[in-house]
Amino acid sequence: MKHLKKFDGYGKPVSVNFKGENVYKTKMGGVFTILFVSTMMTYSGFLLVNVIHRKYHDDTFNEVHHNLTALGNMTGENLNF
């Protein structure tokens, strides 16, 4: 009779629930979630403001080329990063 279970095509998955929920949620988890989401939204807003105001932009290739040309011929030894 044990071997008949292998052929059961109508078996249902078994899961454990806690008070009708399949995930156990805590107040501390809610606090961390709110802090994480608010931090990410604040940081994203900060980045968006920087993009709108074009702060911290990288120089374009033409600007870099013009600046290096204005300095004259330089070797790699003269460039410090």
C-alpha positions in Angstrom: 0.0 0.0 0.0 2.9 2.4 0.6 3.9 2.2 -3.0 0.5 3.5 -4.2 1.4 7.0 -2.8 4.0 7.4 -5.6 1.2 7.3 -8.2 -1.0 9.9 -6.5 -1.6 12.7 -9.1 -4.0 14.6 -6.9 -1.8 15.3 -3.9 -1.9 18.8 -2.4 1.1 20.8 -1.1 1.2 21.1 2.7 2.3 24.4 4.3 2.3 25.7 7.8 0.4 28.9 8.6 0.5 31.1 11.7 -2.8 32.7 12.5 -3.9 32.4 8.9 -0.8 34.0 7.5 2.0 32.2 5.6 4.5 34.9 6.8 5.2 35.8 10.4 5.5 39.6 10.6 6.8 41.5 13.6 6.7 45.2 14.7 10.5 45.4 14.5 10.4 44.1 10.9 7.8 46.9 10.2 10.1 49.5 11.7 13.1 48.3 9.7 11.0 48.2 6.5 9.7 51.8 7.0 13.3 53.0 7.8 14.7 51.3 4.7 12.0 52.5 2.3 12.2 56.1 3.7 16.0 56.1 3.4 15.9 54.9 -0.2 13.2 57.4 -1.1 15.2 60.2 0.5 18.4 59.2 -1.3 16.6 58.8 -4.6 15.1 62.3 -4.2 18.6 63.7 -3.4 19.9 62.1 -6.6 17.0 63.4 -8.6 17.5 66.9 -7.4 21.2 66.7 -8.4 20.3 65.5 -11.8 17.8 68.3 -12.2 20.3 70.9 -11.1 23.1 69.2 -13.0 25.4 69.1 -10.0 28.4 66.8 -10.0 28.3 66.4 -13.8 31.3 64.8 -15.5 33.2 66.9 -18.0 32.5 66.1 -21.6 35.3 64.7 -23.8 35.5 68.1 -25.7 36.0 70.0 -22.4 38.8 67.6 -21.3 40.4 67.7 -24.7 40.3 71.5 -24.7 41.8 71.7 -21.2 44.6 69.3 -22.0 45.3 71.1 -25.3 45.5 74.5 -23.5 48.1 73.0 -21.1 50.3 71.9 -24.0 52.1 68.6 -24.5 52.0 66.6 -21.3 53.2 63.1 -20.6 51.6 60.6 -18.3 54.1 61.6 -15.6 52.6 65.1 -15.5 49.0 63.9 -14.9 48.1 63.2 -11.3 44.7 61.8 -10.3 
